[in-house]
């Protein structure tokens, strides 16, 4: 019983800590020399990375769903609680966006857990976070013109660390290779389609909410 409670409390605490961290790096004078850290914490990749790891290391798919949801709840309570209590600011549109994302995290956590299955579809499921990492990294580093070479390198290192750590959590070498391959190929296709105007750059629109 105690172990089960700890298994549920831990992702909540991690979410709270990361939520407060994200709020602190959002303060200009704290990250004025390294604005890339604010950019990283304000985008989707790092939250998907943390939630995916929590789901992968859960014992059952149901537990993965619950723990992923608790992580996001902790993060949102800490981040927007700080915003409301100490800054007196009510970012309604952002709260609605991230609240909506939190509502689908149980399904996402349940889905990601299935990378443990010895099925080919599990390789595609495992590639989903990598698709987001690669697409987000490219759109952030090369579409936004104000990035310096130093910030691009730091951003690359951050996404590389997220990619490698999540790869290490995937059960087999074959699954790691296939999920990485799928992630690269699909992200390249998505980026090309966005650049050609065939599909909408939903990522940019969501960030500007």
N, C-alpha and C positions, 0 to 999 in steps of 0.2 A: 504493500500500500504506500509506504513512504517513498519507494523508488518511483512509483507511478506519479505521485504528486510532484516529485522533483523533476520528472520528465516533462510535466506540463508547466511548472513554474519557470524552469530554465529558459525556454524560448521567450516567455513573457519578459523576463529580466533582460535578456539580450536585446529584445526590441526596445525596451525603455532606454537602455544605455546607448544604443545606436541612434535612437530618436533624439535624445539630448545632445549627442555628439553632432548630429546633422544640424540641429538648431544653433549650436555654438559656432560651427564653421560657416554658418550663414551670416555671421557678424563680420562686416568688412574689415575692421581693424585687426581681427584675429587672423584672417587668412589673406591679408592684403598682398603679402609677398608670394603666396602660393594660392592664387584663386582657383586653381584646378581642383583642390580638395572640396571646395564648395560646390563646384560643378559635378564632381563625382557623387557626392552625397545627395544632390538634388535631382539625380536622374534615376532611371528604373533599374539599371544593371546591378548595382550593389545590393538592392533589396531583393531582387530575384535570386541573386547568388546566395545570400544568407538564408532565405526561405527554402531554396532548393537543397542546401546542405542539411537544414533541419529536417526536411522531409525524407531525404535519402537515409539519414541515420535514425529514423524512426522504426520501431519494430513492426508495425502493421500499417496498412494504407489508411485506416481510420485514424490512427494516432498521428500519422503524417498530416492529415487534413486538419486535425484539431491544433496540433503544434504550430503549423504554418499560420493558421488564423490567429493564434495567441501572439505569435511574433509580431504580426502586422498591427494587431490591436495595441500591443505595448508600444510599438514605434509611434503610432498615430496619437495615442494618448499623451506620450511624452512630448512629442514635437509640437502638436497644436495646443496641448495644455500649457506649455511654456509660452507659446505665442499669445494665448488669450490672457493668462494670468500676469505675465511680466511685461509684455509689450502692448497689451490692450488692443491687439489687432485681430480681426476676424476674417480670415481669407476663405470666404464661403465657397467660391468655385473650386479652389484647390482641395478643400476638405471634402467636397462632394466627389471629386475625381478620385482621391485616394481612399475615401470611404467605399466607393464602388469597387475599387481594386481589392480592398480588404474582403469584400463580400465574396469574391470569386477565388480567393486564396485557398479555401478548403478543397475546392475541386482541383486546383493546380497542385496542391500538395499531395492529394490522393493520386493524381496522374503521375507526377514525378516519381513517387515511390515505386511505380511499376517498372522502373529501369532495372530492378532486381530480377525481373522475369527473364527467362531464357527464350525470348521470342524476338523475332525481327522487328516488330513494331516498337519494342522497348528501345531500340537504337534510335528511332525517330523521336521518341519521347525524350530521350536523353539529350538529343541535339537542340531541343527548344531553348534552353537557357543560352547556349552558345550562339544561336541565331540572333538573340537579343544582344548579347555581348558584342559580337562582331559588327552588327548593323549600327548599334548605338555608338560604338567607338568610332567607326568611320564617319558617321553623320556629325558627330561632335567635333572630331579632330580636323576634318577636311572640308566640311561645309561652312562652318563658322570661321570667318577669315581672321578674326582678331587673335587667334591662338598663337603663342610664341613657340619656338622650337622646343624650349625647355618644358613648357606645359604639355606639348604633344608627346614628348618622351615620357613624362610622368603619367599621363593618361594611358599610354600604351602599357607601361609597367603595371598600373593598377588593373587593367582589363586582362593582362597576361596572368597576373597572380590569381585573379578570380577564375580564369579558364583552367589553369593548371591545378588549382586546389579542388575544383569541382570534378575535373577529369580523374584525379586521384581517388575520389569517392565512388566512382563508377566501378562496378564489380570486376569486369574482365578487360584484358588488353584489347580483344577484338571489339568489344562494345565501345571502349574508349576511342578506338581508331575510327569506327563507323560513325559514331555520334559527332566526332570532331569534323569528319569529312562532310557529313550531311549539313552540319552547322555552317561550314565555310561556303559550300555550294549554294545553299538556300539563301544565305545572307547576301551573297554576290548577286543572285538573281533579283532579290527584293530591292537592293540598292540600284541596280540597273533599271528596273521598272519604275522606281521613284524618279530617277534622273530623266527618264524618257517621258514622264508625266502620265504614264499608263495607270499607275496607282497613286493614291494620295499619300503624302508623307504624314501619316497619322501620328507618328512619333513627335514631330515638331509641333503639330497642332495641340497635342495633349500637354506638352511642356509649356505652351503659351496660354493655357487655361487660366 
